[in-house]
Amino acid sequence: MKRNILIGMLCAVLLCLSGCGAPGTAVDGATWSEDWITMGGKVGVEQPGHGLTLRDDKAAQRMYYAAWSIGEAQPYTNASGEETDLYDAQLVFLLRDADTAVGAQETLEEWLELAADNYAVTDTAQQTYNGQEFTVLTYTFTSETSPFARGVSAFAAFDRWALSVELACQESFEEDAGQVMADFLEHCHYAPEKDNS
């Protein structure tokens, strides 16, 4: 009898723990959905429009990564001689747990410096999407080995998290990259920061 009670209690604890990864409600008031791609238990990404198809989703060492593509895959050999698939446009999402708000801000500044060093930035703007403020850069690619011609990136720091979203487009990509980015970010949801006090 005691064993059955102990097993029942253990199952209840495990059931509670399994629900800890996803918050009930996002900061914007939306009910957290199992259909969203959840990054680090902090950001939930709705299924995006514009033909964006999820290609990769992984996590390692407090870094969360997801990639979407638009268009049909074409074979491509990169500068290192590796065969890969190339799409009309590619969106890469990075979320980093920086331990502290200061660490998140430092990561954000590092990413902005890297972008300024690697792209020819044509516009910088502060934009708010679904309640989150971003620094948005529009640019062209300067690398002669990149298959992409232009792009737009959005960077944010909040709580202890740093977020980067990059949309890289080939010259032939006809959609407005800024609008694709805006629509994507409007459909990102954020979990409330846990009170550890």
MDTraj code that builds the backbone (N, CA, C; nanometers):
import mdtraj as md
import numpy as np

residues = "MET LYS ARG ASN ILE LEU ILE GLY MET LEU CYS ALA VAL LEU LEU CYS LEU SER GLY CYS GLY ALA PRO GLY THR ALA VAL ASP GLY ALA THR TRP SER GLU ASP TRP ILE THR MET GLY GLY LYS VAL GLY VAL GLU GLN PRO GLY HIS GLY LEU THR LEU ARG ASP ASP LYS ALA ALA GLN ARG MET TYR TYR ALA ALA TRP SER ILE GLY GLU ALA GLN PRO TYR THR ASN ALA SER GLY GLU GLU THR ASP LEU TYR ASP ALA GLN LEU VAL PHE LEU LEU ARG ASP ALA ASP THR ALA VAL GLY ALA GLN GLU THR LEU GLU GLU TRP LEU GLU LEU ALA ALA ASP ASN TYR ALA VAL THR ASP THR ALA GLN GLN THR TYR ASN GLY GLN GLU PHE THR VAL LEU THR TYR THR PHE THR SER GLU THR SER PRO PHE ALA ARG GLY VAL SER ALA PHE ALA ALA PHE ASP ARG TRP ALA LEU SER VAL GLU LEU ALA CYS GLN GLU SER PHE GLU GLU ASP ALA GLY GLN VAL MET ALA ASP PHE LEU GLU HIS CYS HIS TYR ALA PRO GLU LYS ASP ASN SER".split()
xyz = np.array([
    [0.0825, -0.1191, 0.0000],
    [0.0000, 0.0000, 0.0000],
    [0.0873, 0.1261, 0.0000],
    [0.1883, 0.1259, 0.0912],
    [0.2776, 0.2411, 0.0971],
    [0.3501, 0.2599, -0.0356],
    [0.3852, 0.1457, -0.0974],
    [0.4559, 0.1532, -0.2266],
    [0.3680, 0.2197, -0.3319],
    [0.2395, 0.1849, -0.3366],
    [0.1466, 0.2446, -0.4329],
    [0.1315, 0.3954, -0.4105],
    [0.1271, 0.4367, -0.2852],
    [0.1165, 0.5794, -0.2523],
    [0.2431, 0.6516, -0.2971],
    [0.3594, 0.5898, -0.2697],
    [0.4867, 0.6491, -0.3090],
    [0.4968, 0.6626, -0.4612],
    [0.4556, 0.5583, -0.5337],
    [0.4578, 0.5634, -0.6803],
    [0.3630, 0.6711, -0.7311],
    [0.2459, 0.6816, -0.6698],
    [0.1488, 0.7851, -0.7091],
    [0.2042, 0.9251, -0.6869],
    [0.2710, 0.9457, -0.5717],
    [0.3300, 1.0769, -0.5430],
    [0.4422, 1.1088, -0.6416],
    [0.5259, 1.0093, -0.6737],
    [0.6345, 1.0279, -0.7683],
    [0.5805, 1.0669, -0.9062],
    [0.4751, 0.9987, -0.9498],
    [0.4129, 1.0305, -1.0796],
    [0.3590, 1.1733, -1.0801],
    [0.2982, 1.2147, -0.9681],
    [0.2442, 1.3510, -0.9602],
    [0.3557, 1.4547, -0.9693],
    [0.4680, 1.4282, -0.9011],
    [0.5822, 1.5198, -0.9058],
    [0.6375, 1.5285, -1.0475],
    [0.6543, 1.4129, -1.1132],
    [0.7064, 1.4124, -1.2502],
    [0.6127, 1.4847, -1.3451],
    [0.4825, 1.4690, -1.3248],
    [0.3851, 1.5383, -1.4090],
    [0.3977, 1.6886, -1.3915],
    [0.4156, 1.7329, -1.2681],
    [0.4335, 1.8770, -1.2431],
    [0.5615, 1.9278, -1.3069],
    [0.6703, 1.8505, -1.2928],
    [0.7977, 1.8929, -1.3497],
    [0.7925, 1.8993, -1.5011],
    [0.7204, 1.8092, -1.5639],
    [0.7140, 1.8100, -1.7100],
    [0.6431, 1.9330, -1.7611],
    [0.5575, 1.9940, -1.6800],
    [0.4881, 2.1146, -1.7223],
    [0.5661, 2.2412, -1.6947],
    [0.6811, 2.2297, -1.6264],
    [0.7572, 2.3489, -1.5895],
    [0.8216, 2.4160, -1.7094],
    [0.8477, 2.3422, -1.8172],
    [0.9174, 2.3985, -1.9315],
    [0.8372, 2.5024, -2.0070],
    [0.7053, 2.4924, -2.0058],
    [0.6218, 2.5855, -2.0814],
    [0.5334, 2.6638, -1.9856],
    [0.5412, 2.7955, -1.9898],
    [0.4562, 2.8768, -1.9030],
    [0.3114, 2.8700, -1.9499],
    [0.2181, 2.8983, -1.8613],
    [0.0774, 2.8950, -1.8997],
    [0.0395, 3.0107, -1.9894],
    [0.0961, 3.1285, -1.9613],
    [0.0591, 3.2486, -2.0346],
    [0.1832, 3.3297, -2.0700],
    [0.1862, 3.3802, -2.1924],
    [0.2965, 3.4662, -2.2364],
    [0.2782, 3.6064, -2.1789],
    [0.3839, 3.6850, -2.1836],
    [0.3803, 3.8227, -2.1335],
    [0.2699, 3.9036, -2.2021],
    [0.2440, 3.8752, -2.3308],
    [0.1413, 3.9495, -2.4047],
    [-0.0004, 3.9021, -2.3757],
    [-0.0155, 3.8035, -2.2858],
    [-0.1470, 3.7538, -2.2484],
    [-0.1933, 3.6334, -2.3285],
    [-0.1193, 3.5940, -2.4318],
    [-0.1568, 3.4773, -2.5122],
    [-0.1336, 3.3495, -2.4319],
    [-0.2232, 3.2532, -2.4501],
    [-0.2044, 3.1226, -2.3875],
    [-0.0921, 3.0500, -2.4600],
    [0.0055, 3.0015, -2.3820],
    [0.1206, 2.9334, -2.4411],
    [0.0719, 2.8081, -2.5145],
    [0.1151, 2.7913, -2.6379],
    [0.0665, 2.6823, -2.7218],
    [0.1730, 2.5747, -2.7427],
    [0.1307, 2.4491, -2.7405],
    [0.2216, 2.3377, -2.7698],
    [0.2632, 2.3376, -2.9164],
    [0.1904, 2.4103, -3.0008],
    [0.2222, 2.4166, -3.1437],
    [0.3377, 2.5119, -3.1737],
    [0.3736, 2.5963, -3.0768],
    [0.4831, 2.6903, -3.0982],
    [0.6165, 2.6183, -3.0871],
    [0.7169, 2.6696, -3.1597],
    [0.8550, 2.6268, -3.1372],
    [0.9003, 2.7018, -3.0124],
    [0.9323, 2.6296, -2.9056],
    [0.9709, 2.6933, -2.7796],
    [1.1222, 2.6891, -2.7651],
    [1.1791, 2.8071, -2.7467],
    [1.3238, 2.8216, -2.7361],
    [1.3608, 2.8527, -2.5902],
    [1.4302, 2.7593, -2.5263],
    [1.4784, 2.7810, -2.3910],
    [1.3702, 2.8008, -2.2873],
    [1.2468, 2.7616, -2.3184],
    [1.1359, 2.7858, -2.2269],
    [1.1036, 2.9331, -2.2130],
    [1.1659, 3.0184, -2.2960],
    [1.1511, 3.1635, -2.2831],
    [1.0781, 3.2276, -2.4000],
    [1.1029, 3.1817, -2.5232],
    [1.0408, 3.2405, -2.6408],
    [0.9625, 3.1321, -2.7149],
    [0.8380, 3.1627, -2.7470],
    [0.7545, 3.0728, -2.8261],
    [0.7300, 3.1361, -2.9619],
    [0.7592, 3.0625, -3.0684],
    [0.7453, 3.1147, -3.2042],
    [0.6290, 3.0444, -3.2729],
    [0.5282, 3.1227, -3.3109],
    [0.4161, 3.0671, -3.3857],
    [0.4638, 3.0213, -3.5229],
    [0.3830, 2.9375, -3.5881],
    [0.4129, 2.8981, -3.7255],
    [0.4136, 3.0254, -3.8107],
    [0.5281, 3.0624, -3.8691],
    [0.5343, 3.1871, -3.9447],
    [0.4718, 3.1728, -4.0831],
    [0.4339, 3.2845, -4.1394],
    [0.3806, 3.2856, -4.2751],
    [0.4929, 3.3007, -4.3761],
    [0.4596, 3.3558, -4.4924],
    [0.5564, 3.3845, -4.5993],
    [0.6252, 3.2590, -4.6528],
    [0.5659, 3.1431, -4.6308],
    [0.6276, 3.0203, -4.6809],
    [0.7491, 2.9758, -4.6022],
    [0.7720, 3.0337, -4.4847],
    [0.8863, 2.9928, -4.4014],
    [0.8654, 2.8499, -4.3515],
    [0.9623, 2.7642, -4.3775],
    [0.9568, 2.6236, -4.3385],
    [1.0690, 2.5945, -4.2403],
    [1.0344, 2.5371, -4.1259],
    [1.1348, 2.5044, -4.0243],
    [1.2297, 2.3979, -4.0778],
    [1.3596, 2.4248, -4.0718],
    [1.4617, 2.3304, -4.1190],
    [1.5462, 2.2737, -4.0063],
    [1.5583, 2.3469, -3.8957],
    [1.6466, 2.3007, -3.7882],
    [1.6024, 2.3648, -3.6576],
    [1.6239, 2.2927, -3.5477],
    [1.5847, 2.3404, -3.4156],
    [1.6689, 2.2633, -3.3146],
    [1.7596, 2.3320, -3.2438],
    [1.8452, 2.2614, -3.1486],
    [1.8917, 2.3540, -3.0370],
    [1.9508, 2.2918, -2.9357],
    [2.0018, 2.3668, -2.8206],
    [2.1326, 2.3051, -2.7752],
    [2.2244, 2.3914, -2.7290],
    [2.3514, 2.3451, -2.6737],
    [2.4140, 2.4561, -2.5913],
    [2.4565, 2.4237, -2.4703],
    [2.5295, 2.5157, -2.3832],
    [2.4635, 2.6533, -2.3730],
    [2.3376, 2.6552, -2.3318],
    [2.2607, 2.7776, -2.3070],
    [2.2374, 2.8605, -2.4338],
    [2.2539, 2.7989, -2.5509],
    [2.2265, 2.8651, -2.6781],
    [2.1178, 2.7856, -2.7500],
    [2.0170, 2.8556, -2.7994],
    [1.9050, 2.7922, -2.8684],
    [1.9015, 2.8452, -3.0108],
    [1.8835, 2.7541, -3.1054],
    [1.8974, 2.7862, -3.2472],
    [1.7813, 2.7249, -3.3248],
    [1.7271, 2.8012, -3.4179],
    [1.6285, 2.7469, -3.5117],
    [1.6499, 2.8163, -3.6453],
    [1.6198, 2.7451, -3.7533],
    [1.6363, 2.8018, -3.8878],
    [1.5162, 2.7658, -3.9738],
    [1.4692, 2.8647, -4.0488],
    [1.3609, 2.8477, -4.1440],
    [1.4117, 2.8875, -4.2820],
    [1.3448, 2.8388, -4.3855],
    [1.3819, 2.8774, -4.5214],
    [1.2573, 2.9128, -4.6011],
    [1.2787, 2.9870, -4.7093],
    [1.1733, 3.0194, -4.8046],
    [1.2221, 2.9757, -4.9422],
    [1.1366, 2.9050, -5.0156],
    [1.1701, 2.8636, -5.1510],
    [1.2161, 2.7198, -5.1583],
    [1.2445, 2.6776, -5.2802],
    [1.2889, 2.5410, -5.3050],
    [1.4408, 2.5302, -5.2878],
    [1.4837, 2.4163, -5.2355],
    [1.6277, 2.3934, -5.2150],
    [1.6991, 2.3776, -5.3488],
    [1.8142, 2.4434, -5.3591],
    [1.9018, 2.4283, -5.4744],
    [2.0375, 2.3799, -5.4229],
    [2.1034, 2.2873, -5.4925],
    [2.2357, 2.2432, -5.4463],
    [2.3354, 2.3583, -5.4531],
    [2.4199, 2.3657, -5.3526],
    [2.5156, 2.4760, -5.3445],
    [2.6430, 2.4254, -5.2777],
    [2.7567, 2.4660, -5.3296],
    [2.8861, 2.4339, -5.2684],
    [2.9402, 2.5613, -5.2046],
    [2.9588, 2.5575, -5.0726],
    [3.0029, 2.6785, -5.0027],
    [3.1536, 2.7002, -5.0192],
    [3.2038, 2.8081, -4.9585],
    [3.3446, 2.8473, -4.9733],
    [3.4410, 2.7414, -4.9189],
    [3.3906, 2.6565, -4.8270],
    [3.4745, 2.5499, -4.7709],
    [3.4693, 2.4227, -4.8548],
    [3.3940, 2.4268, -4.9648],
    [3.3834, 2.3101, -5.0510],
    [3.2784, 2.2098, -5.0078],
    [3.1959, 2.2473, -4.9092],
    [3.0922, 2.1572, -4.8596],
    [2.9639, 2.1753, -4.9395],
    [2.8987, 2.0641, -4.9693],
    [2.7703, 2.0672, -5.0402],
    [2.6601, 2.0962, -4.9396],
    [2.5697, 2.1860, -4.9756],
    [2.4585, 2.2206, -4.8873],
    [2.3389, 2.2609, -4.9722],
    [2.2282, 2.2886, -4.9065],
    [2.1088, 2.3372, -4.9761],
    [2.1028, 2.4884, -4.9630],
    [2.0673, 2.5540, -5.0709],
    [2.0533, 2.6991, -5.0726],
    [1.9088, 2.7337, -5.1064],
    [1.8537, 2.8283, -5.0311],
    [1.7145, 2.8688, -5.0489],
    [1.7091, 3.0160, -5.0899],
    [1.5920, 3.0589, -5.1373],
    [1.5741, 3.1993, -5.1757],
    [1.6026, 3.2922, -5.0580],
    [1.5598, 3.2493, -4.9398],
    [1.5857, 3.3260, -4.8175],
    [1.5959, 3.2291, -4.7013],
    [1.6701, 3.2703, -4.6005],
    [1.6906, 3.1866, -4.4824],
    [1.6808, 3.2739, -4.3580],
    [1.6030, 3.2286, -4.2595],
    [1.5875, 3.3015, -4.1341],
    [1.6499, 3.2187, -4.0226],
    [1.7428, 3.2790, -3.9491],
    [1.8122, 3.2114, -3.8386],
    [1.7801, 3.2843, -3.7085],
    [1.7365, 3.2066, -3.6101],
    [1.6952, 3.2574, -3.4789],
    [1.7943, 3.2059, -3.3749],
    [1.8550, 3.2960, -3.2978],
    [1.9460, 3.2591, -3.1891],
    [1.8962, 3.3202, -3.0587],
    [1.8934, 3.2400, -2.9547],
    [1.8583, 3.2887, -2.8213],
    [1.9661, 3.2402, -2.7262],
    [2.0245, 3.3334, -2.6515],
    [2.1336, 3.2964, -2.5597],
    [2.0964, 3.3324, -2.4172],
    [2.1124, 3.2358, -2.3277],
    [2.0960, 3.2589, -2.1852],
    [2.2288, 3.3130, -2.1341],
    [2.2328, 3.4419, -2.1006],
    [2.3570, 3.5075, -2.0612],
    [2.3737, 3.5182, -1.9091],
    [2.2895, 3.4499, -1.8334],
    [2.2952, 3.4437, -1.6866],
    [2.2428, 3.5692, -1.6171],
    [2.2780, 3.6876, -1.6687],
    [2.2362, 3.8125, -1.6043],
    [2.1906, 3.9124, -1.7106],
    [2.1202, 4.0152, -1.6655],
    [2.0778, 4.1214, -1.7570],
    [2.1987, 4.1934, -1.8156],
    [2.3028, 4.2118, -1.7347],
    [2.4256, 4.2756, -1.7828],
    [2.4896, 4.1888, -1.8911],
    [2.4940, 4.0583, -1.8671],
    [2.5500, 3.9660, -1.9656],
    [2.4713, 3.9676, -2.0953],
    [2.3386, 3.9778, -2.0861],
    [2.2543, 3.9831, -2.2062],
    [2.2841, 4.1091, -2.2860],
    [2.3014, 4.2223, -2.2162],
    [2.3315, 4.3485, -2.2840],
    [2.4687, 4.3424, -2.3506],
    [2.5651, 4.2826, -2.2830],
    [2.6994, 4.2678, -2.3409],
    [2.6955, 4.1806, -2.4663],
    [2.6190, 4.0719, -2.4615],
    [2.6044, 3.9850, -2.5785],
    [2.5409, 4.0613, -2.6938],
    [2.4374, 4.1384, -2.6644],
    [2.3707, 4.2199, -2.7662],
    [2.4707, 4.3148, -2.8326],
    [2.5523, 4.3827, -2.7530],
    [2.6502, 4.4766, -2.8081],
    [2.7544, 4.4052, -2.8942],
    [2.7962, 4.2855, -2.8512],
    [2.8914, 4.2066, -2.9314],
    [2.8310, 4.1703, -3.0666],
    [2.7054, 4.1261, -3.0654],
    [2.6387, 4.0873, -3.1901],
    [2.6217, 4.2075, -3.2832],
    [2.5899, 4.3228, -3.2284],
    [2.5749, 4.4432, -3.3106],
    [2.7087, 4.4828, -3.3732],
    [2.8172, 4.4702, -3.2967],
    [2.9509, 4.4995, -3.3511],
    [2.9879, 4.4036, -3.4632],
    [2.9587, 4.2745, -3.4428],
    [2.9863, 4.1752, -3.5466],
    [2.9090, 4.2060, -3.6746],
    [2.7831, 4.2446, -3.6595],
    [2.7019, 4.2777, -3.7770],
    [2.7604, 4.3979, -3.8497],
    [2.8015, 4.5004, -3.7749],
    [2.8589, 4.6202, -3.8367],
    [2.9900, 4.5880, -3.9090],
    [3.0654, 4.4915, -3.8567],
    [3.1923, 4.4524, -3.9186],
    [3.1740, 4.3663, -4.0438],
    [3.0642, 4.2908, -4.0490],
    [3.0474, 4.1923, -4.1561],
    [2.9488, 4.2315, -4.2660],
    [2.8694, 4.3352, -4.2431],
    [2.7701, 4.3769, -4.3417],
    [2.7865, 4.5248, -4.3730],
    [2.7379, 4.5657, -4.4900],
    [2.7306, 4.7079, -4.5230],
    [2.5920, 4.7556, -4.4793],
    [2.5829, 4.8093, -4.3579],
    [2.4541, 4.8482, -4.2995],
    [2.4022, 4.9743, -4.3685],
    [2.2790, 4.9661, -4.4178],
    [2.2177, 5.0791, -4.4875],
    [2.1131, 5.1498, -4.4022],
    [2.0659, 5.0830, -4.2955],
    [1.9658, 5.1462, -4.2088],
    [1.9678, 5.0794, -4.0715],
    [1.9525, 5.1602, -3.9669],
    [1.9405, 5.1124, -3.8298],
    [1.8177, 5.1767, -3.7690],
    [1.7325, 5.0969, -3.7059],
    [1.6091, 5.1508, -3.6480],
    [1.5761, 5.0772, -3.5186],
    [1.5062, 5.1463, -3.4296],
    [1.4509, 5.0838, -3.3093],
    [1.3043, 5.0546, -3.3397],
    [1.2659, 4.9281, -3.3268],
    [1.1286, 4.8866, -3.3560],
    [1.0770, 4.7997, -3.2415],
    [0.9459, 4.8064, -3.2201],
    [0.8830, 4.7220, -3.1194],
    [0.7877, 4.6260, -3.1883],
    [0.8045, 4.4970, -3.1591],
    [0.7194, 4.3928, -3.2150],
    [0.6639, 4.3089, -3.1003],
    [0.5334, 4.3003, -3.0929],
    [0.4634, 4.2264, -2.9872],
    [0.5185, 4.2598, -2.8479],
    [0.5427, 4.3886, -2.8258],
    [0.5843, 4.4378, -2.6947],
    [0.7330, 4.4327, -2.6671],
    [0.8117, 4.3736, -2.7561],
    [0.9566, 4.3628, -2.7359],
    [1.0296, 4.4616, -2.8268],
    [1.1208, 4.5395, -2.7687],
    [1.1972, 4.6368, -2.8481],
    [1.3196, 4.5701, -2.9105],
    [1.3432, 4.6022, -3.0384],
    [1.4553, 4.5466, -3.1139],
    [1.5356, 4.6584, -3.1802],
    [1.6646, 4.6345, -3.1975],
    [1.7466, 4.7139, -3.2884],
    [1.7461, 4.6374, -3.4205],
    [1.7004, 4.7033, -3.5272],
    [1.6851, 4.6367, -3.6567],
    [1.7839, 4.6969, -3.7558],
    [1.8658, 4.6114, -3.8150],
    [1.9633, 4.6540, -3.9150],
    [1.9216, 4.6016, -4.0526],
    [1.9297, 4.6881, -4.1523],
    [1.9107, 4.6480, -4.2917],
    [2.0458, 4.6634, -4.3593],
    [2.0838, 4.5680, -4.4449],
    [2.2208, 4.5697, -4.4969],
    [2.2318, 4.4914, -4.6269],
    [2.3494, 4.5064, -4.6878],
    [2.3888, 4.4204, -4.7986],
    [2.5087, 4.3393, -4.7519],
    [2.5274, 4.2237, -4.8141],
    [2.6412, 4.1379, -4.7796],
    [2.7649, 4.1874, -4.8544],
    [2.8760, 4.1965, -4.7837],
    [3.0009, 4.2428, -4.8456],
    [3.0908, 4.1268, -4.8865],
    [3.0666, 4.0076, -4.8321],
    [3.1505, 3.8925, -4.8639],
    [3.1241, 3.8445, -5.0058],
    [3.2307, 3.8269, -5.0817],
    [3.2167, 3.7772, -5.2186],
    [3.1824, 3.6289, -5.2221],
    [3.1998, 3.5598, -5.1105],
    [3.1699, 3.4163, -5.1072],
    [3.0278, 3.3863, -5.0593],
    [2.9551, 3.4879, -5.0136],
    [2.8188, 3.4644, -4.9666],
    [2.7229, 3.4554, -5.0852],
    [2.6319, 3.3587, -5.0824],
    [2.5322, 3.3498, -5.1888],
    [2.4191, 3.4507, -5.1704],
    [2.4181, 3.5176, -5.0552],
    [2.3112, 3.6125, -5.0252],
    [2.3544, 3.7539, -5.0600],
    [2.2573, 3.8344, -5.1036],
    [2.2855, 3.9710, -5.1461],
    [2.2498, 4.0738, -5.0397],
    [2.1420, 4.0485, -4.9663],
    [2.0937, 4.1485, -4.8707],
    [2.0256, 4.0793, -4.7547],
    [2.0015, 4.1578, -4.6502],
    [1.9362, 4.0984, -4.5351],
    [1.8869, 4.2013, -4.4364],
    [1.8199, 4.1506, -4.3354],
    [1.7733, 4.2325, -4.2237],
    [1.7890, 4.1486, -4.0967],
    [1.8384, 4.2115, -3.9911],
    [1.8562, 4.1432, -3.8632],
    [1.7940, 4.2248, -3.7517],
    [1.7432, 4.1542, -3.6505],
    [1.6831, 4.2188, -3.5338],
    [1.7503, 4.1632, -3.4085],
    [1.7855, 4.2534, -3.3170],
    [1.8572, 4.2159, -3.1953],
    [1.7849, 4.2731, -3.0736],
    [1.7798, 4.1934, -2.9659],
    [1.7166, 4.2412, -2.8430],
    [1.7854, 4.1781, -2.7226],
    [1.7759, 4.2475, -2.6094],
    [1.8186, 4.1930, -2.4809],
    [1.7038, 4.2147, -2.3836],
    [1.6675, 4.1092, -2.3115],
    [1.5600, 4.1208, -2.2133],
    [1.5853, 4.0187, -2.1039],
    [1.5566, 4.0604, -1.9805],
    [1.5882, 3.9775, -1.8655],
    [1.7346, 3.9327, -1.8791],
    [1.7609, 3.8036, -1.8756],
    [1.8997, 3.7553, -1.8893],
    [1.9244, 3.6971, -2.0276],
    [1.8416, 3.7313, -2.1233],
    [1.8447, 3.6705, -2.2563],
    [1.8857, 3.7688, -2.3643],
    [1.9624, 3.7203, -2.4608],
    [1.9963, 3.7969, -2.5816],
    [1.9366, 3.7218, -2.7004],
    [1.8776, 3.7972, -2.7919],
    [1.8063, 3.7392, -2.9055],
    [1.8540, 3.8026, -3.0350],
    [1.8800, 3.7183, -3.1348],
    [1.9193, 3.7645, -3.2678],
    [1.8368, 3.6882, -3.3716],
    [1.7783, 3.7615, -3.4652],
    [1.7057, 3.6997, -3.5760],
    [1.7598, 3.7601, -3.7050],
    [1.8100, 3.6758, -3.7949],
    [1.8681, 3.7227, -3.9208],
    [1.7928, 3.6619, -4.0388],
    [1.7505, 3.7463, -4.1308],
    [1.6890, 3.7016, -4.2557],
    [1.7826, 3.7396, -4.3697],
    [1.8427, 3.6375, -4.4326],
    [1.9362, 3.6583, -4.5442],
    [1.8660, 3.6198, -4.6735],
    [1.8770, 3.7060, -4.7762],
    [1.8019, 3.6875, -4.9000],
    [1.8947, 3.6880, -5.0216],
    [1.8641, 3.6019, -5.1181],
    [1.9330, 3.6082, -5.2458],
    [1.8808, 3.7284, -5.3246],
    [1.9564, 3.7677, -5.4261],
    [1.9173, 3.8821, -5.5090],
    [1.7796, 3.8613, -5.5709],
    [1.7465, 3.7380, -5.6045],
    [1.6212, 3.7070, -5.6729],
    [1.4991, 3.7058, -5.5808],
    [1.5204, 3.7151, -5.4489],
    [1.4089, 3.7110, -5.3538],
    [1.3228, 3.8359, -5.3710],
    [1.1942, 3.8176, -5.3992],
    [1.1086, 3.9295, -5.4373],
    [1.0304, 3.9914, -5.3222],
    [1.0166, 3.9214, -5.2106],
    [0.9384, 3.9775, -5.0998],
    [1.0164, 4.0870, -5.0280],
    [0.9435, 4.1691, -4.9531],
    [1.0027, 4.2740, -4.8707],
    [1.0604, 4.2085, -4.7455],
    [1.1929, 4.2030, -4.7358],
    [1.2584, 4.1350, -4.6232],
    [1.2190, 4.1972, -4.4900],
    [1.2059, 4.3290, -4.4864],
    [1.1665, 4.3961, -4.3628],
    [1.0278, 4.3544, -4.3172],
    [0.9369, 4.3351, -4.4106],
    [0.8010, 4.2935, -4.3756],
    [0.7979, 4.1486, -4.3292],
    [0.8768, 4.0634, -4.3931],
    [0.8860, 3.9235, -4.3492],
    [0.9372, 3.9187, -4.2053],
    [1.0411, 3.9970, -4.1758],
    [1.0964, 4.0020, -4.0407],
    [0.9927, 4.0541, -3.9415],
    [0.9254, 4.1634, -3.9765],
    [0.8253, 4.2220, -3.8865],
    [0.7151, 4.1214, -3.8545],
    [0.6654, 4.0525, -3.9566],
    [0.5594, 3.9543, -3.9340],
    [0.6074, 3.8404, -3.8461],
    [0.7309, 3.7959, -3.8658],
    [0.7869, 3.6891, -3.7833],
    [0.7942, 3.7337, -3.6369],
    [0.8491, 3.8532, -3.6131],
    [0.8682, 3.8997, -3.4755],
    [0.7364, 3.9318, -3.4064],
    [0.6350, 3.9727, -3.4818],
    [0.5029, 3.9980, -3.4221],
    [0.4397, 3.8699, -3.3694],
    [0.4888, 3.7550, -3.4165],
    [0.4328, 3.6273, -3.3745],
    [0.5269, 3.5495, -3.2825],
    [0.6205, 3.6229, -3.2195],
    [0.7034, 3.5649, -3.1135],
    [0.6434, 3.6047, -2.9790],
    [0.6417, 3.5111, -2.8850],
    [0.5846, 3.5348, -2.7527],
    [0.6901, 3.5062, -2.6470],
    [0.6800, 3.5769, -2.5352],
    [0.7842, 3.5711, -2.4330],
    [0.7255, 3.5268, -2.3009],
    [0.7947, 3.4325, -2.2362],
    [0.7503, 3.3848, -2.1051],
    [0.7877, 3.4880, -1.9996],
    [0.7050, 3.5035, -1.8974],
    [0.7434, 3.5958, -1.7892],
    [0.8675, 3.5445, -1.7174],
    [0.9481, 3.6363, -1.6699],
    [1.0678, 3.5973, -1.5948],
    [1.0246, 3.5373, -1.4618],
    [1.0855, 3.4265, -1.4249],
    [1.0502, 3.3608, -1.2990],
    [1.1032, 3.4410, -1.1829],
    [1.0216, 3.4507, -1.0778],
    [1.0636, 3.5198, -0.9556],
    [1.1372, 3.4192, -0.8676],
    [1.2678, 3.4387, -0.8552],
    [1.3488, 3.3463, -0.7753],
    [1.3684, 3.3934, -0.6319],
    [1.2905, 3.4945, -0.5910],
    [1.3093, 3.5461, -0.4560],
    [1.2434, 3.4558, -0.3532],
])
top = md.Topology()
chain = top.add_chain()
for i, resn in enumerate(residues, 1):
    res = top.add_residue(resn, chain, resSeq=i)
    for name in ("N", "CA", "C"):
        top.add_atom(name, md.element.get_by_symbol(name[0]), res)
traj = md.Trajectory(xyz[None], top)
